[in-house]
Amino acid sequence: MDLYRLSSEEEFELIGGWEYFERGGVCLIEWADRLGGALSVPHWTLRLELRPRGRRVTVETEGSLS
């Protein structure tokens, strides 16, 4: 999901976004910060950073991912 054009969690709810999490699969979200602190737990956060000689990927986890 690309949430770039959303401005709030309420807009995400209006388009039925939360229904994707109820299906038991994997959801990839670009611009997840548009949801504020409303991401479900557990989740992974991947941060991509362009560097002069390549890219850096940082992975953070929240909650139990087992």
CHARMM internal coordinates of N, CA and C (Angstrom, degrees):
IC EDIT
DIST 1 N 1 CA 1.4379
DIST 1 CA 1 C 1.5183
ANGL 1 N 1 CA 1 C 108.69
DIST 1 C 2 N 1.2830
ANGL 1 CA 1 C 2 N 117.01
DIHE 1 N 1 CA 1 C 2 N 138.30
DIST 2 N 2 CA 1.4662
ANGL 1 C 2 N 2 CA 122.64
DIHE 1 CA 1 C 2 N 2 CA 175.04
DIST 2 CA 2 C 1.5231
ANGL 2 N 2 CA 2 C 107.18
DIHE 1 C 2 N 2 CA 2 C -109.39
DIST 2 C 3 N 1.3278
ANGL 2 CA 2 C 3 N 116.41
DIHE 2 N 2 CA 2 C 3 N 110.41
DIST 3 N 3 CA 1.4606
ANGL 2 C 3 N 3 CA 120.98
DIHE 2 CA 2 C 3 N 3 CA -174.95
DIST 3 CA 3 C 1.5229
ANGL 3 N 3 CA 3 C 112.66
DIHE 2 C 3 N 3 CA 3 C -99.63
DIST 3 C 4 N 1.3132
ANGL 3 CA 3 C 4 N 117.72
DIHE 3 N 3 CA 3 C 4 N 16.12
DIST 4 N 4 CA 1.4631
ANGL 3 C 4 N 4 CA 121.57
DIHE 3 CA 3 C 4 N 4 CA -174.06
DIST 4 CA 4 C 1.5281
ANGL 4 N 4 CA 4 C 113.16
DIHE 3 C 4 N 4 CA 4 C -53.01
DIST 4 C 5 N 1.3109
ANGL 4 CA 4 C 5 N 118.06
DIHE 4 N 4 CA 4 C 5 N -40.72
DIST 5 N 5 CA 1.4702
ANGL 4 C 5 N 5 CA 121.02
DIHE 4 CA 4 C 5 N 5 CA -174.63
DIST 5 CA 5 C 1.5303
ANGL 5 N 5 CA 5 C 114.14
DIHE 4 C 5 N 5 CA 5 C -84.80
DIST 5 C 6 N 1.3290
ANGL 5 CA 5 C 6 N 117.23
DIHE 5 N 5 CA 5 C 6 N -4.87
DIST 6 N 6 CA 1.4634
ANGL 5 C 6 N 6 CA 119.78
DIHE 5 CA 5 C 6 N 6 CA 178.55
DIST 6 CA 6 C 1.5302
ANGL 6 N 6 CA 6 C 109.95
DIHE 5 C 6 N 6 CA 6 C -82.69
DIST 6 C 7 N 1.3202
ANGL 6 CA 6 C 7 N 115.39
DIHE 6 N 6 CA 6 C 7 N 148.22
DIST 7 N 7 CA 1.4571
ANGL 6 C 7 N 7 CA 118.76
DIHE 6 CA 6 C 7 N 7 CA 179.81
DIST 7 CA 7 C 1.5263
ANGL 7 N 7 CA 7 C 112.80
DIHE 6 C 7 N 7 CA 7 C -115.42
DIST 7 C 8 N 1.3463
ANGL 7 CA 7 C 8 N 117.84
DIHE 7 N 7 CA 7 C 8 N -3.62
DIST 8 N 8 CA 1.4632
ANGL 7 C 8 N 8 CA 118.99
DIHE 7 CA 7 C 8 N 8 CA -177.84
DIST 8 CA 8 C 1.5244
ANGL 8 N 8 CA 8 C 110.84
DIHE 7 C 8 N 8 CA 8 C -161.52
DIST 8 C 9 N 1.3284
ANGL 8 CA 8 C 9 N 114.21
DIHE 8 N 8 CA 8 C 9 N 164.87
DIST 9 N 9 CA 1.4567
ANGL 8 C 9 N 9 CA 120.70
DIHE 8 CA 8 C 9 N 9 CA 174.29
DIST 9 CA 9 C 1.5245
ANGL 9 N 9 CA 9 C 110.59
DIHE 8 C 9 N 9 CA 9 C -63.62
DIST 9 C 10 N 1.3309
ANGL 9 CA 9 C 10 N 117.04
DIHE 9 N 9 CA 9 C 10 N -33.63
DIST 10 N 10 CA 1.4699
ANGL 9 C 10 N 10 CA 121.07
DIHE 9 CA 9 C 10 N 10 CA 179.81
DIST 10 CA 10 C 1.5229
ANGL 10 N 10 CA 10 C 111.37
DIHE 9 C 10 N 10 CA 10 C -61.50
DIST 10 C 11 N 1.3231
ANGL 10 CA 10 C 11 N 117.67
DIHE 10 N 10 CA 10 C 11 N -40.03
DIST 11 N 11 CA 1.4705
ANGL 10 C 11 N 11 CA 120.11
DIHE 10 CA 10 C 11 N 11 CA 177.34
DIST 11 CA 11 C 1.5164
ANGL 11 N 11 CA 11 C 110.73
DIHE 10 C 11 N 11 CA 11 C -63.76
DIST 11 C 12 N 1.3293
ANGL 11 CA 11 C 12 N 116.77
DIHE 11 N 11 CA 11 C 12 N -38.91
DIST 12 N 12 CA 1.4599
ANGL 11 C 12 N 12 CA 121.02
DIHE 11 CA 11 C 12 N 12 CA 177.88
DIST 12 CA 12 C 1.5245
ANGL 12 N 12 CA 12 C 110.26
DIHE 11 C 12 N 12 CA 12 C -61.36
DIST 12 C 13 N 1.3101
ANGL 12 CA 12 C 13 N 115.86
DIHE 12 N 12 CA 12 C 13 N -42.06
DIST 13 N 13 CA 1.4645
ANGL 12 C 13 N 13 CA 120.66
DIHE 12 CA 12 C 13 N 13 CA 178.59
DIST 13 CA 13 C 1.5317
ANGL 13 N 13 CA 13 C 111.00
DIHE 12 C 13 N 13 CA 13 C -65.16
DIST 13 C 14 N 1.3162
ANGL 13 CA 13 C 14 N 117.94
DIHE 13 N 13 CA 13 C 14 N -40.22
DIST 14 N 14 CA 1.4680
ANGL 13 C 14 N 14 CA 121.67
DIHE 13 CA 13 C 14 N 14 CA -179.60
DIST 14 CA 14 C 1.5219
ANGL 14 N 14 CA 14 C 112.90
DIHE 13 C 14 N 14 CA 14 C -61.39
DIST 14 C 15 N 1.3306
ANGL 14 CA 14 C 15 N 117.54
DIHE 14 N 14 CA 14 C 15 N -31.92
DIST 15 N 15 CA 1.4693
ANGL 14 C 15 N 15 CA 119.92
DIHE 14 CA 14 C 15 N 15 CA 180.00
DIST 15 CA 15 C 1.5253
ANGL 15 N 15 CA 15 C 112.04
DIHE 14 C 15 N 15 CA 15 C -90.76
DIST 15 C 16 N 1.3301
ANGL 15 CA 15 C 16 N 117.46
DIHE 15 N 15 CA 15 C 16 N 6.57
DIST 16 N 16 CA 1.4628
ANGL 15 C 16 N 16 CA 121.19
DIHE 15 CA 15 C 16 N 16 CA 177.49
DIST 16 CA 16 C 1.5137
ANGL 16 N 16 CA 16 C 114.17
DIHE 15 C 16 N 16 CA 16 C 79.62
DIST 16 C 17 N 1.3108
ANGL 16 CA 16 C 17 N 117.65
DIHE 16 N 16 CA 16 C 17 N 22.30
DIST 17 N 17 CA 1.4631
ANGL 16 C 17 N 17 CA 121.14
DIHE 16 CA 16 C 17 N 17 CA -176.12
DIST 17 CA 17 C 1.5103
ANGL 17 N 17 CA 17 C 114.98
DIHE 16 C 17 N 17 CA 17 C -60.42
DIST 17 C 18 N 1.3365
ANGL 17 CA 17 C 18 N 117.56
DIHE 17 N 17 CA 17 C 18 N -37.19
DIST 18 N 18 CA 1.4624
ANGL 17 C 18 N 18 CA 120.11
DIHE 17 CA 17 C 18 N 18 CA -177.28
DIST 18 CA 18 C 1.5185
ANGL 18 N 18 CA 18 C 112.22
DIHE 17 C 18 N 18 CA 18 C -66.45
DIST 18 C 19 N 1.3153
ANGL 18 CA 18 C 19 N 118.22
DIHE 18 N 18 CA 18 C 19 N -22.88
DIST 19 N 19 CA 1.4599
ANGL 18 C 19 N 19 CA 121.25
DIHE 18 CA 18 C 19 N 19 CA 179.93
DIST 19 CA 19 C 1.5237
ANGL 19 N 19 CA 19 C 112.47
DIHE 18 C 19 N 19 CA 19 C -62.24
DIST 19 C 20 N 1.3252
ANGL 19 CA 19 C 20 N 117.78
DIHE 19 N 19 CA 19 C 20 N -28.31
DIST 20 N 20 CA 1.4598
ANGL 19 C 20 N 20 CA 120.82
DIHE 19 CA 19 C 20 N 20 CA 179.32
DIST 20 CA 20 C 1.5188
ANGL 20 N 20 CA 20 C 111.76
DIHE 19 C 20 N 20 CA 20 C -63.83
DIST 20 C 21 N 1.3329
ANGL 20 CA 20 C 21 N 117.83
DIHE 20 N 20 CA 20 C 21 N -33.96
DIST 21 N 21 CA 1.4600
ANGL 20 C 21 N 21 CA 121.40
DIHE 20 CA 20 C 21 N 21 CA -178.92
DIST 21 CA 21 C 1.5229
ANGL 21 N 21 CA 21 C 111.90
DIHE 20 C 21 N 21 CA 21 C -72.56
DIST 21 C 22 N 1.2996
ANGL 21 CA 21 C 22 N 118.22
DIHE 21 N 21 CA 21 C 22 N -21.93
DIST 22 N 22 CA 1.4623
ANGL 21 C 22 N 22 CA 122.43
DIHE 21 CA 21 C 22 N 22 CA -177.67
DIST 22 CA 22 C 1.5245
ANGL 22 N 22 CA 22 C 112.98
DIHE 21 C 22 N 22 CA 22 C -81.45
DIST 22 C 23 N 1.3056
ANGL 22 CA 22 C 23 N 118.11
DIHE 22 N 22 CA 22 C 23 N -7.35
DIST 23 N 23 CA 1.4677
ANGL 22 C 23 N 23 CA 121.85
DIHE 22 CA 22 C 23 N 23 CA -175.52
DIST 23 CA 23 C 1.5255
ANGL 23 N 23 CA 23 C 113.06
DIHE 22 C 23 N 23 CA 23 C -85.67
DIST 23 C 24 N 1.3263
ANGL 23 CA 23 C 24 N 117.80
DIHE 23 N 23 CA 23 C 24 N -8.94
DIST 24 N 24 CA 1.4593
ANGL 23 C 24 N 24 CA 120.47
DIHE 23 CA 23 C 24 N 24 CA 175.73
DIST 24 CA 24 C 1.5120
ANGL 24 N 24 CA 24 C 115.56
DIHE 23 C 24 N 24 CA 24 C 80.18
DIST 24 C 25 N 1.3010
ANGL 24 CA 24 C 25 N 119.18
DIHE 24 N 24 CA 24 C 25 N 14.03
DIST 25 N 25 CA 1.4578
ANGL 24 C 25 N 25 CA 121.91
DIHE 24 CA 24 C 25 N 25 CA 178.57
DIST 25 CA 25 C 1.5164
ANGL 25 N 25 CA 25 C 111.43
DIHE 24 C 25 N 25 CA 25 C -105.54
DIST 25 C 26 N 1.3079
ANGL 25 CA 25 C 26 N 115.10
DIHE 25 N 25 CA 25 C 26 N -155.84
DIST 26 N 26 CA 1.4550
ANGL 25 C 26 N 26 CA 122.50
DIHE 25 CA 25 C 26 N 26 CA 179.61
DIST 26 CA 26 C 1.5211
ANGL 26 N 26 CA 26 C 108.62
DIHE 25 C 26 N 26 CA 26 C -108.15
DIST 26 C 27 N 1.3252
ANGL 26 CA 26 C 27 N 116.58
DIHE 26 N 26 CA 26 C 27 N 133.05
DIST 27 N 27 CA 1.4592
ANGL 26 C 27 N 27 CA 121.72
DIHE 26 CA 26 C 27 N 27 CA 176.55
DIST 27 CA 27 C 1.5256
ANGL 27 N 27 CA 27 C 108.61
DIHE 26 C 27 N 27 CA 27 C -118.15
DIST 27 C 28 N 1.3029
ANGL 27 CA 27 C 28 N 116.65
DIHE 27 N 27 CA 27 C 28 N 131.81
DIST 28 N 28 CA 1.4550
ANGL 27 C 28 N 28 CA 121.73
DIHE 27 CA 27 C 28 N 28 CA 174.16
DIST 28 CA 28 C 1.5204
ANGL 28 N 28 CA 28 C 107.43
DIHE 27 C 28 N 28 CA 28 C -107.23
DIST 28 C 29 N 1.3390
ANGL 28 CA 28 C 29 N 115.84
DIHE 28 N 28 CA 28 C 29 N 129.57
DIST 29 N 29 CA 1.4575
ANGL 28 C 29 N 29 CA 120.64
DIHE 28 CA 28 C 29 N 29 CA -175.56
DIST 29 CA 29 C 1.5161
ANGL 29 N 29 CA 29 C 109.56
DIHE 28 C 29 N 29 CA 29 C -125.40
DIST 29 C 30 N 1.3156
ANGL 29 CA 29 C 30 N 115.42
DIHE 29 N 29 CA 29 C 30 N 121.91
DIST 30 N 30 CA 1.4579
ANGL 29 C 30 N 30 CA 121.14
DIHE 29 CA 29 C 30 N 30 CA 172.74
DIST 30 CA 30 C 1.5263
ANGL 30 N 30 CA 30 C 107.37
DIHE 29 C 30 N 30 CA 30 C -95.31
DIST 30 C 31 N 1.3113
ANGL 30 CA 30 C 31 N 117.02
DIHE 30 N 30 CA 30 C 31 N 138.15
DIST 31 N 31 CA 1.4685
ANGL 30 C 31 N 31 CA 123.63
DIHE 30 CA 30 C 31 N 31 CA -176.98
DIST 31 CA 31 C 1.5293
ANGL 31 N 31 CA 31 C 110.54
DIHE 30 C 31 N 31 CA 31 C 65.81
DIST 31 C 32 N 1.3381
ANGL 31 CA 31 C 32 N 117.30
DIHE 31 N 31 CA 31 C 32 N 42.16
DIST 32 N 32 CA 1.4597
ANGL 31 C 32 N 32 CA 122.25
DIHE 31 CA 31 C 32 N 32 CA -178.62
DIST 32 CA 32 C 1.5269
ANGL 32 N 32 CA 32 C 112.48
DIHE 31 C 32 N 32 CA 32 C -63.47
DIST 32 C 33 N 1.3199
ANGL 32 CA 32 C 33 N 117.74
DIHE 32 N 32 CA 32 C 33 N -19.18
DIST 33 N 33 CA 1.4704
ANGL 32 C 33 N 33 CA 120.00
DIHE 32 CA 32 C 33 N 33 CA 178.01
DIST 33 CA 33 C 1.5236
ANGL 33 N 33 CA 33 C 111.61
DIHE 32 C 33 N 33 CA 33 C -63.01
DIST 33 C 34 N 1.3179
ANGL 33 CA 33 C 34 N 118.11
DIHE 33 N 33 CA 33 C 34 N -15.17
DIST 34 N 34 CA 1.4662
ANGL 33 C 34 N 34 CA 121.51
DIHE 33 CA 33 C 34 N 34 CA 176.37
DIST 34 CA 34 C 1.5324
ANGL 34 N 34 CA 34 C 111.58
DIHE 33 C 34 N 34 CA 34 C -66.13
DIST 34 C 35 N 1.3404
ANGL 34 CA 34 C 35 N 116.45
DIHE 34 N 34 CA 34 C 35 N -17.22
DIST 35 N 35 CA 1.4616
ANGL 34 C 35 N 35 CA 120.54
DIHE 34 CA 34 C 35 N 35 CA 178.72
DIST 35 CA 35 C 1.5279
ANGL 35 N 35 CA 35 C 111.98
DIHE 34 C 35 N 35 CA 35 C -90.06
DIST 35 C 36 N 1.3102
ANGL 35 CA 35 C 36 N 117.57
DIHE 35 N 35 CA 35 C 36 N 0.15
DIST 36 N 36 CA 1.4545
ANGL 35 C 36 N 36 CA 119.77
DIHE 35 CA 35 C 36 N 36 CA -177.30
DIST 36 CA 36 C 1.5170
ANGL 36 N 36 CA 36 C 109.81
DIHE 35 C 36 N 36 CA 36 C 64.57
DIST 36 C 37 N 1.3067
ANGL 36 CA 36 C 37 N 117.89
DIHE 36 N 36 CA 36 C 37 N -134.55
DIST 37 N 37 CA 1.4516
ANGL 36 C 37 N 37 CA 122.06
DIHE 36 CA 36 C 37 N 37 CA 179.46
DIST 37 CA 37 C 1.5126
ANGL 37 N 37 CA 37 C 113.07
DIHE 36 C 37 N 37 CA 37 C -94.81
DIST 37 C 38 N 1.3198
ANGL 37 CA 37 C 38 N 118.01
DIHE 37 N 37 CA 37 C 38 N 21.26
DIST 38 N 38 CA 1.4624
ANGL 37 C 38 N 38 CA 121.40
DIHE 37 CA 37 C 38 N 38 CA -171.59
DIST 38 CA 38 C 1.5317
ANGL 38 N 38 CA 38 C 114.28
DIHE 37 C 38 N 38 CA 38 C -91.99
DIST 38 C 39 N 1.3191
ANGL 38 CA 38 C 39 N 119.20
DIHE 38 N 38 CA 38 C 39 N 7.74
DIST 39 N 39 CA 1.4629
ANGL 38 C 39 N 39 CA 119.62
DIHE 38 CA 38 C 39 N 39 CA 178.74
DIST 39 CA 39 C 1.5164
ANGL 39 N 39 CA 39 C 110.06
DIHE 38 C 39 N 39 CA 39 C -65.69
DIST 39 C 40 N 1.3191
ANGL 39 CA 39 C 40 N 115.08
DIHE 39 N 39 CA 39 C 40 N 143.20
DIST 40 N 40 CA 1.4599
ANGL 39 C 40 N 40 CA 119.20
DIHE 39 CA 39 C 40 N 40 CA 179.20
DIST 40 CA 40 C 1.5311
ANGL 40 N 40 CA 40 C 109.93
DIHE 39 C 40 N 40 CA 40 C -72.35
DIST 40 C 41 N 1.2981
ANGL 40 CA 40 C 41 N 115.27
DIHE 40 N 40 CA 40 C 41 N 155.98
DIST 41 N 41 CA 1.4542
ANGL 40 C 41 N 41 CA 121.65
DIHE 40 CA 40 C 41 N 41 CA 177.43
DIST 41 CA 41 C 1.5113
ANGL 41 N 41 CA 41 C 106.36
DIHE 40 C 41 N 41 CA 41 C -111.78
DIST 41 C 42 N 1.2914
ANGL 41 CA 41 C 42 N 121.36
DIHE 41 N 41 CA 41 C 42 N 134.59
DIST 42 N 42 CA 1.4529
ANGL 41 C 42 N 42 CA 127.01
DIHE 41 CA 41 C 42 N 42 CA 5.54
DIST 42 CA 42 C 1.5217
ANGL 42 N 42 CA 42 C 112.21
DIHE 41 C 42 N 42 CA 42 C -83.68
DIST 42 C 43 N 1.3389
ANGL 42 CA 42 C 43 N 115.33
DIHE 42 N 42 CA 42 C 43 N 158.72
DIST 43 N 43 CA 1.4555
ANGL 42 C 43 N 43 CA 120.67
DIHE 42 CA 42 C 43 N 43 CA 172.52
DIST 43 CA 43 C 1.5175
ANGL 43 N 43 CA 43 C 110.24
DIHE 42 C 43 N 43 CA 43 C -155.70
DIST 43 C 44 N 1.3169
ANGL 43 CA 43 C 44 N 114.73
DIHE 43 N 43 CA 43 C 44 N 160.53
DIST 44 N 44 CA 1.4573
ANGL 43 C 44 N 44 CA 122.52
DIHE 43 CA 43 C 44 N 44 CA 174.31
DIST 44 CA 44 C 1.5142
ANGL 44 N 44 CA 44 C 107.45
DIHE 43 C 44 N 44 CA 44 C -109.22
DIST 44 C 45 N 1.3049
ANGL 44 CA 44 C 45 N 116.00
DIHE 44 N 44 CA 44 C 45 N 145.60
DIST 45 N 45 CA 1.4650
ANGL 44 C 45 N 45 CA 121.67
DIHE 44 CA 44 C 45 N 45 CA 172.26
DIST 45 CA 45 C 1.5168
ANGL 45 N 45 CA 45 C 107.75
DIHE 44 C 45 N 45 CA 45 C -119.16
DIST 45 C 46 N 1.3266
ANGL 45 CA 45 C 46 N 116.81
DIHE 45 N 45 CA 45 C 46 N 123.66
DIST 46 N 46 CA 1.4614
ANGL 45 C 46 N 46 CA 122.13
DIHE 45 CA 45 C 46 N 46 CA 176.00
DIST 46 CA 46 C 1.5139
ANGL 46 N 46 CA 46 C 108.11
DIHE 45 C 46 N 46 CA 46 C -110.13
DIST 46 C 47 N 1.3100
ANGL 46 CA 46 C 47 N 117.11
DIHE 46 N 46 CA 46 C 47 N 125.84
DIST 47 N 47 CA 1.4619
ANGL 46 C 47 N 47 CA 121.97
DIHE 46 CA 46 C 47 N 47 CA 177.56
DIST 47 CA 47 C 1.5229
ANGL 47 N 47 CA 47 C 107.77
DIHE 46 C 47 N 47 CA 47 C -112.10
DIST 47 C 48 N 1.3082
ANGL 47 CA 47 C 48 N 115.62
DIHE 47 N 47 CA 47 C 48 N 126.48
DIST 48 N 48 CA 1.4676
ANGL 47 C 48 N 48 CA 122.07
DIHE 47 CA 47 C 48 N 48 CA 179.68
DIST 48 CA 48 C 1.5206
ANGL 48 N 48 CA 48 C 108.78
DIHE 47 C 48 N 48 CA 48 C -106.95
DIST 48 C 49 N 1.3110
ANGL 48 CA 48 C 49 N 116.13
DIHE 48 N 48 CA 48 C 49 N 129.15
DIST 49 N 49 CA 1.4619
ANGL 48 C 49 N 49 CA 121.07
DIHE 48 CA 48 C 49 N 49 CA -177.89
DIST 49 CA 49 C 1.5311
ANGL 49 N 49 CA 49 C 109.01
DIHE 48 C 49 N 49 CA 49 C -129.09
DIST 49 C 50 N 1.3157
ANGL 49 CA 49 C 50 N 116.52
DIHE 49 N 49 CA 49 C 50 N 126.28
DIST 50 N 50 CA 1.4616
ANGL 49 C 50 N 50 CA 120.49
DIHE 49 CA 49 C 50 N 50 CA 174.65
DIST 50 CA 50 C 1.5203
ANGL 50 N 50 CA 50 C 108.63
DIHE 49 C 50 N 50 CA 50 C -78.99
DIST 50 C 51 N 1.3198
ANGL 50 CA 50 C 51 N 115.74
DIHE 50 N 50 CA 50 C 51 N 134.10
DIST 51 N 51 CA 1.4556
ANGL 50 C 51 N 51 CA 121.65
DIHE 50 CA 50 C 51 N 51 CA 179.86
DIST 51 CA 51 C 1.5162
ANGL 51 N 51 CA 51 C 108.40
DIHE 50 C 51 N 51 CA 51 C -125.13
DIST 51 C 52 N 1.3150
ANGL 51 CA 51 C 52 N 118.49
DIHE 51 N 51 CA 51 C 52 N 162.24
DIST 52 N 52 CA 1.4717
ANGL 51 C 52 N 52 CA 120.06
DIHE 51 CA 51 C 52 N 52 CA -178.40
DIST 52 CA 52 C 1.5239
ANGL 52 N 52 CA 52 C 113.59
DIHE 51 C 52 N 52 CA 52 C -56.06
DIST 52 C 53 N 1.3258
ANGL 52 CA 52 C 53 N 117.56
DIHE 52 N 52 CA 52 C 53 N -31.78
DIST 53 N 53 CA 1.4702
ANGL 52 C 53 N 53 CA 120.49
DIHE 52 CA 52 C 53 N 53 CA -177.95
DIST 53 CA 53 C 1.5225
ANGL 53 N 53 CA 53 C 111.46
DIHE 52 C 53 N 53 CA 53 C -120.61
DIST 53 C 54 N 1.3063
ANGL 53 CA 53 C 54 N 117.77
DIHE 53 N 53 CA 53 C 54 N 42.82
DIST 54 N 54 CA 1.4573
ANGL 53 C 54 N 54 CA 120.47
DIHE 53 CA 53 C 54 N 54 CA 178.17
DIST 54 CA 54 C 1.5139
ANGL 54 N 54 CA 54 C 112.37
DIHE 53 C 54 N 54 CA 54 C 133.09
DIST 54 C 55 N 1.3107
ANGL 54 CA 54 C 55 N 115.06
DIHE 54 N 54 CA 54 C 55 N -148.90
DIST 55 N 55 CA 1.4601
ANGL 54 C 55 N 55 CA 121.48
DIHE 54 CA 54 C 55 N 55 CA -178.11
DIST 55 CA 55 C 1.5199
ANGL 55 N 55 CA 55 C 109.61
DIHE 54 C 55 N 55 CA 55 C -133.09
DIST 55 C 56 N 1.3201
ANGL 55 CA 55 C 56 N 115.49
DIHE 55 N 55 CA 55 C 56 N 156.13
DIST 56 N 56 CA 1.4565
ANGL 55 C 56 N 56 CA 121.66
DIHE 55 CA 55 C 56 N 56 CA 173.20
DIST 56 CA 56 C 1.5229
ANGL 56 N 56 CA 56 C 107.66
DIHE 55 C 56 N 56 CA 56 C -120.40
DIST 56 C 57 N 1.3309
ANGL 56 CA 56 C 57 N 115.96
DIHE 56 N 56 CA 56 C 57 N 133.05
DIST 57 N 57 CA 1.4615
ANGL 56 C 57 N 57 CA 122.08
DIHE 56 CA 56 C 57 N 57 CA 175.82
DIST 57 CA 57 C 1.5264
ANGL 57 N 57 CA 57 C 107.30
DIHE 56 C 57 N 57 CA 57 C -116.45
DIST 57 C 58 N 1.3243
ANGL 57 CA 57 C 58 N 115.93
DIHE 57 N 57 CA 57 C 58 N 125.24
DIST 58 N 58 CA 1.4574
ANGL 57 C 58 N 58 CA 122.10
DIHE 57 CA 57 C 58 N 58 CA 176.80
DIST 58 CA 58 C 1.5145
ANGL 58 N 58 CA 58 C 107.86
DIHE 57 C 58 N 58 CA 58 C -114.31
DIST 58 C 59 N 1.3379
ANGL 58 CA 58 C 59 N 116.47
DIHE 58 N 58 CA 58 C 59 N 132.83
DIST 59 N 59 CA 1.4623
ANGL 58 C 59 N 59 CA 121.63
DIHE 58 CA 58 C 59 N 59 CA -179.57
DIST 59 CA 59 C 1.5203
ANGL 59 N 59 CA 59 C 108.18
DIHE 58 C 59 N 59 CA 59 C -116.95
DIST 59 C 60 N 1.3307
ANGL 59 CA 59 C 60 N 115.89
DIHE 59 N 59 CA 59 C 60 N 127.00
DIST 60 N 60 CA 1.4556
ANGL 59 C 60 N 60 CA 122.16
DIHE 59 CA 59 C 60 N 60 CA 175.58
DIST 60 CA 60 C 1.5253
ANGL 60 N 60 CA 60 C 107.31
DIHE 59 C 60 N 60 CA 60 C -121.31
DIST 60 C 61 N 1.3341
ANGL 60 CA 60 C 61 N 117.10
DIHE 60 N 60 CA 60 C 61 N 145.25
DIST 61 N 61 CA 1.4599
ANGL 60 C 61 N 61 CA 120.71
DIHE 60 CA 60 C 61 N 61 CA 177.63
DIST 61 CA 61 C 1.5190
ANGL 61 N 61 CA 61 C 109.64
DIHE 60 C 61 N 61 CA 61 C -120.80
DIST 61 C 62 N 1.3082
ANGL 61 CA 61 C 62 N 115.25
DIHE 61 N 61 CA 61 C 62 N 150.49
DIST 62 N 62 CA 1.4597
ANGL 61 C 62 N 62 CA 120.66
DIHE 61 CA 61 C 62 N 62 CA 174.23
DIST 62 CA 62 C 1.5179
ANGL 62 N 62 CA 62 C 108.30
DIHE 61 C 62 N 62 CA 62 C -136.75
DIST 62 C 63 N 1.3161
ANGL 62 CA 62 C 63 N 116.39
DIHE 62 N 62 CA 62 C 63 N 127.49
DIST 63 N 63 CA 1.4535
ANGL 62 C 63 N 63 CA 121.14
DIHE 62 CA 62 C 63 N 63 CA -177.15
DIST 63 CA 63 C 1.5187
ANGL 63 N 63 CA 63 C 111.13
DIHE 62 C 63 N 63 CA 63 C 84.97
DIST 63 C 64 N 1.2945
ANGL 63 CA 63 C 64 N 116.04
DIHE 63 N 63 CA 63 C 64 N 173.17
DIST 64 N 64 CA 1.4664
ANGL 63 C 64 N 64 CA 122.30
DIHE 63 CA 63 C 64 N 64 CA -179.43
DIST 64 CA 64 C 1.5220
ANGL 64 N 64 CA 64 C 109.96
DIHE 63 C 64 N 64 CA 64 C -79.58
DIST 64 C 65 N 1.3222
ANGL 64 CA 64 C 65 N 116.52
DIHE 64 N 64 CA 64 C 65 N 124.42
DIST 65 N 65 CA 1.4619
ANGL 64 C 65 N 65 CA 121.24
DIHE 64 CA 64 C 65 N 65 CA -177.79
DIST 65 CA 65 C 1.5182
ANGL 65 N 65 CA 65 C 112.61
DIHE 64 C 65 N 65 CA 65 C -102.90
DIST 65 C 66 N 1.3064
ANGL 65 CA 65 C 66 N 118.26
DIHE 65 N 65 CA 65 C 66 N 14.85
DIST 66 N 66 CA 1.4693
ANGL 65 C 66 N 66 CA 120.12
DIHE 65 CA 65 C 66 N 66 CA -178.47
DIST 66 CA 66 C 1.5042
ANGL 66 N 66 CA 66 C 111.49
DIHE 65 C 66 N 66 CA 66 C -86.22
END
COOR INIT
IC SEED 1 N 1 CA 1 C
IC BUILD
